[in-house]
Amino acid sequence: MCPDLEPLRTRPLADFSALRARAKPLTPWPIAHDGAAAAEPLVDVRDYGVRGRNHYAHARNPPYWGAAPGAIDGLFARVGVAQRLQSVDARLSRSGLALWLHDAWRPRAVQAYFHDVWTPTALRARHPDWDDAAIRAETAKYWSAPTVDRDRPAPHETGGAVDVTLVWREDATPLWMGSLFDDPAPLSQPDYFERLDPTQWSFSAEEARANRRVLHWVMIEAGFAPHPHEWWHFSYGDQYWARNAGAPAALYGLAAPA
């Protein structure tokens, strides 16, 4: 691996437990609706040389095994986000790696389907003893509610949030990350393998930890904010990013492809 990335494999992630403990819903962070960045259009990141395939628009997409209602083939993001992804991809290319996007801008119908239908149904099947409040709380860890208020948009509806992983540049073979993309379980927490019991250690766990570290650090160093429950989710310019960065306001509100 390129000397630029090798140290990242051994750089531990911070403990995300404090972020996970934040109660929802959080007080909405201001959005600079009239700021210069707010006018940035959505662009397909593949036009910037970044690879991917919309996970929700096709049937070969475990754990769903079916296209989601309202899903689209496009991988749209704000120009500023696409440029940052392009810079991350260029950095990875020196090691023979590449970014791979599973999702970016997301239609409201897709957000509603997974927040209101698929995830609660799956959780009830797995945890029949949970009440409705527990189901709602667990769902909220992985899926924001579909937007009903322009001052509180779902992150993926702003064009500022992306779901990414690492692949080998030559043939797009995914690197081992230790879980499925979109697995609504503690296994998906970015720091899961950082705190794994040594008695359960394995080469698989070690490789997953190293690869999650590389993805985390290249995205953070490009200005993105991570998600405390999902190793694949990063954002720039949305309310979560602004809160995380201490910015006075989010750059991006609701968006839609032209």
FENWO-V949330 format. One line per field, one symbol per residue. phi: phi as a letter, one per 20 degrees, with the letter a starting at -180 (. if undefined). psi: psi as a letter, one per 20 degrees, with the letter a starting at -180 (. if undefined). A space follows every 50 residues. Layout:
phi=???
psi=???
//
This chain:
phi=.ggfdgfffdefeffefffffffdeeffffcegdffffeffecffffdne erbffeeceebgeelrfegnfcffcebfgffgffffffffffffdmdbfc eeabfcfgffgffffecffgfffffecfefefffffffgffdcffffccf ebffgfeenddcdcbdcfffcmffffdnbffmfebggefgegffdfggfd fbfffffffffffgggfffffeoededfdcfeecbcneffgfffemffbf eddfbbff
psi=qphhhghhhjoqqrpjhghhipqqqqppqqpmhjrghhiprpqphhijjp rrpohijrimmqjglqqqpjqqhqnqrqghghhghghghhghhijjrqqp phqdqpqhhgghghhhfgghghhhhhmiiqrhgggggggihhpqqqpiph jlqpgiiijiqqoraqrphgjkpqqpiirqpkomqhhiphjgihjpphij qrhggggggghhgggghhggijjqqrpiioiipqqpiahgggghikqhqq hpbqrqq.
//
